[in-house]
Amino acid sequence: MLFRVLTIVIALFISACSSWVYRIDVPQGNYLEQKDIDKLQIGMTKEQVKYVLGSPVVEDAFNNDTWHYVYRFKSGRSDKFNSKKQFTITFENNKVVDAKGDFELPESYYVPMVN
């Protein structure tokens, strides 16, 4: 009888401990904020964009004039904290001609760069 009670107590203790396993948060990609996107303007060069946003995670292998900034956050605590953001910039003749994604473009974006 004592053996059965002890076995049940140990099993309950081990199962309770397994829910306390620490899982780390996993951020991957380019973390961008709206304040970074607010600095973009049509007509910026690739070097200027790289200075403002950093190097893109993905450069299109078939079209060197498209850059993809992708960010994914996987929470170790709960799926409700998981998030994904993406932003794509298109160049023509080494100048920004289009930008779109999960961020709002500022009004200043549409004012061409003066070079």
C-alpha positions, 0 to 999 in steps of 0.5 A: 500500500505504501508503495502505491501511494509513494508511486502516485505522489512521485508521478504527480510531482514529476508531472507538475514539474514538467509544466514549469519548463522554461522555453526561450523567446525566438526572434528571427529576421530584421526587427523594424519599427515604424520610426525606421520606416518613417525615414524612407523616401522615394528616390533613396539609393540602396546604400541609403536604405541599407543605412536606415533599415539595415541589410535585408534578410532576403534579396530576391535571387531572380530580381536584384531590385527587390528587398524583403525585410521579414521578422518573426517572433516565437514566444516561449510562453504563449502563442498569443505573443507570436508575431510576424512582420514583413516589408518589401522595397522595390528599386529601379535604377538603384532608387526606391520606387515602391515600398509596401508591407505591414507598416504605414508609409509616412507622407514624407515618403512620397516626397522625392529625395533631392540629389 
